[in-house]
Amino acid sequence: MRGGPITGLLGGSFNPAHGGHRRISLFAIRALRLDEVWWLVSPGNPLKPAADMAPLAARLASAREQARHAPIRATAIEAALGTRYTVDTLRALKLRYPGRRFVWLMGADNLAQMHRWKDWRRIARTMPIAVIARPGYDALALASPAMAWLRRWRRRPGQLLNGARWSAPALVLLRFDPDPRSATAFRKADPQWHRRHAAKPLRDPLTHSLVPAGRP
């Protein structure tokens, strides 16, 4: 018997969000038969410099723009939860939404450095992980310490949905025509992109609270 809704979680700075985020999310929805994907727009990434980070409301607005007319919800729920690390966010979301089943989505570039994340093995034990190919990172990801540990739990995409039990660790590698777009390139081409999204606060679709326009 099928359990509750299956939600993919894609975390990131979304500084800014772009078509590449949308494309990999729609691909994951099809490949894993997800009901929807939540984009977790981070208040601040501990592994990225804060100086280059646009205000949270501007990044959330860019994510909502890219998610339009798709089964994707852009949310700044991490700010409401008060979490900065992925392991804490995932644990809090499972407690807050016990009726849902979650899959953590990430690019191969993140798998390559996952061993640097706080309590990364606990992340793997919290929910299944689906890794999406990214140009130039596949070899690094496959040779990474996290992959060496996770390899024993590798599954085919369809195996995640077999049976009523939603277990972790579980790793799925998703391969498709890679998307070369990156937020870094978008910022370089348009350093003032966030000014187009800075005019007004936004209401978060999950918490229903306002995200102030000037909030970092």
N, C-alpha and C positions, 0 to 999 in steps of 0.2 A: 504493500500500500504506500502511495506517495505521501510524503510528509508535507510540511508547510512550504510557502514560497521559497524559491531558490534565488538568492541575491548574490551577485558578484560585487566585490568591493575593490575599487581601484583607488589607491591613495596617491597623493602627490601634491606638489605646490600649485600646479596649474597656473604657471606664471609666464605666459597666459595659457589657458586651455586652447586647443587647436583641433583641426580635423583629424589628426593622427590619433588623439585620445578617443574621438568618436568612432573611428574606424576599427580600432582594436577592441573597443567595447562591444560593438555590434557583431564583430567576428566571434568574440567569446560567448555572447548570448546564443548565437547559432550553434557553435561547436559544443557547448556544455548544456544547451537547452535551459538556459537561465530564464527566470521570469523578468528580471531587470538587473541593472547595474547601478550602484551608488558610487558617485565620485566623491571621495572624501578630501575636500579642499583643506589642506593642512594650515593651521595658524602659523606654523613655523617648522621647517625641517631641521632637526639637530645636525644633519650632515651637510647642510647647505648654508652659505653665508647669508646673514640677514640683510646686508646692505643692498643687495640686488632684488629684494623681495617687494613686490607691489602690495598695497593694502589688501587685506583679506576680502573686503566687499568687492573690490575690483576683480580679483581673481575668481570669486564666486560668480560674479556677473558674467565674466567671460566663459565660465564653465556652463552656466545656464543657457547662454546663447548657443554654444556648441551642442548642447544636449537636447535642443528643441525638437519636438516631433519624433522623439525616440524613447524607448523604454529605459531611460537613463535619468537619475535624479542627482543633481549636484547639491551637496550639503556641506555646511561648515560645522557639523555636529561635534567635531573634536574640540572646538572652542567651548561649546556648552558642557561637554564632558570633562574638560580640563585636562585632557591627555595630550602628551607630545610624542610618545613613543608608540609604535605600531602595536607592540604586544599589549599595552594597556588599553588602547583603543579597541582592539578586537575582543578582548575580554569584556569590556564594558558594553559593547554592542550585543554580544551574545546574552548578557544578563538583561539588557533593556528590551531585546526582541526575541524572547524564547521560542516563539512560534515560527521563526524563520530559520532556514539553513543558509549558511554563508560559504562562499568560496573567495579566497584572497587571490586577486589578480595582480600580476606584476610582470614587467618586462625582463628580458634576459639580462639587461644591464644591472637590475637590482639583485637578481640571483647571484651575479658575479661578486657583489659586495655584501650579500646578506649576512655573512659571518661577522660583519662589523656591527650589526644591529643589536640592540639590547635584547637579551633573552631570545635569540633567534630560533633556538630549538623549541622553545615554548610556543612561539608563533606557529611553527609547523604542527605542534600537537593540538592547537586550538581549532584549526579548520583546514580543509583541503586547500592546496595551493595550485594555481594554474599559471604557468610561465609562458609568456608570449615572446616569440622571436623578435630580436631587434638587430638591425644591421651593425656588424662589427663586434657584437658582444657574445655570440653563441659559443665560440670556442672558450672564452673566458668563463662563461657561465658553467659549461660542462666540466671545466677543470677546477671549479671553485670548491672550497671546503664545505660549503652548504650543500652543493650537489653531491659530493662524496658521501655525506651523511644521509641525504634524502633519497638517493638512488634506489635503495631497497624498497621504498614505498611508491615507486613509479607505477602509474596506471594509465590505461587508455581512457580517453574522454568519456566514453559510454559507461565505463565501470563506476564512475562517481554516482550514477543514478541507480545502480543495481541494489535492490533491497531497501528496506525502510531505515536501516541504520546509516547514519551519516558520520563516518569515522575519519579520524586524522591520527597520525600523519598520512597524507596522500598527496602525490605530486603528479601533475599532468603537464606535459610539454606540448604547446600548441604551435604549429608551424603554418605560416601562410605567407603570402607575398609581403615582405617587410615594408613598413612605411618609414621613409627617411626623415619625415618632419620632426622638428624638435622645438621646444619652448625657447632654448638658447638662441636658435636661428631667428625665431620670430622677434625676440627682444632686440637682437642685433639689427634687424631690418627696421624695427619700429620701437625705439627705446621709450617713447611716451605713450605706448598703447593703453596703459591703465587710465589715462586721463579721459578716455571715452566712456569709462565705466564708473567714474568717481562722483557722479552728481547726487545720488540718493541712496539711502539704506535699502537693504533687501530683507525679505522675510524668509527664513530658512524653511524648506519644505518638510523637514523631519521634526525640528524642535518648535517651529512656528514662532520663533523669537526673531527680533530684528538684529541684523548684522550692521552696525554703524558704518557709514560710508568711509570715514577716515581711519578705521581700525587697522593697525598693522597686521 
